Amino acid sequence: MSSSYLILATFAMAAVTFVTRALPALIPKKLLDTPWLHRLNESLPLSVMVLLILTSLSYQNLSVTTGIHSAELHLLMAQIGALLLVLLIYHISRQLLVSMVVGIAAINGLLWLFTQFLG
């Protein structure tokens, strides 16, 4: 992955975050109290986290000939498994920090499992 892509992606995420944080100051108070906006506000942190995770998935070195014992495939499977677990935990607990901790533990645990049993 090129460094210019990472810099551009970082600035894009910063711009999106800035706009979503600055927008409430510009929107009339009456509109801010609508139910759909409250639901959007609840799901925004998870949406940003999922987008960041999806853009960081490591699938570039995979091909149709990649075997089940490949470290690249193990990493991708661990990332997808951790993402699914993060989504499930966030759906149950609605706690972003708890979901992130579970995701970090899950990716490390899944990598260890794949290395031990498939590797």
TACORSUL-V951796 format. One line per field, one symbol per residue. ss: DSSP state (~ for helix, > for strand, _ for the rest). phi: phi as a letter, one per 40 degrees, with the letter a starting at -180 (. if undefined). psi: psi as a letter, one per 20 degrees, with the letter a starting at -180 (. if undefined). A space follows every 10 residues. Layout:
ss = ???
phi = ???
psi = ???
//
This chain:
ss = __~~~~~~~~ ~~~~~~~~~~ ~~~~~~__~~ ~~__~~~~~~ ~~~~~~~~~~ ~~~~~~____ __________ ~~~~~~~~~~ ~~~~~~~~~~ ~~~__~~~~~ ~~~~~~~~~~ ~~~~~~~__
phi = .ccccccccc cccccccccc ccddcccddc cccccccccc cccccccccc ccccccdbbc ccaccccccc cccccccccc cccccccccc cccfbccccc cccccccccc ccccccbbc
psi = pqhhghgghg hghggggggh hhghhipqhh hijqhhhggg hhiggggggg ggghijpnjh jqrijprhjp hghggghhgg ghghhggggh hghkoggggg gggghghggg ggghgghi.
//
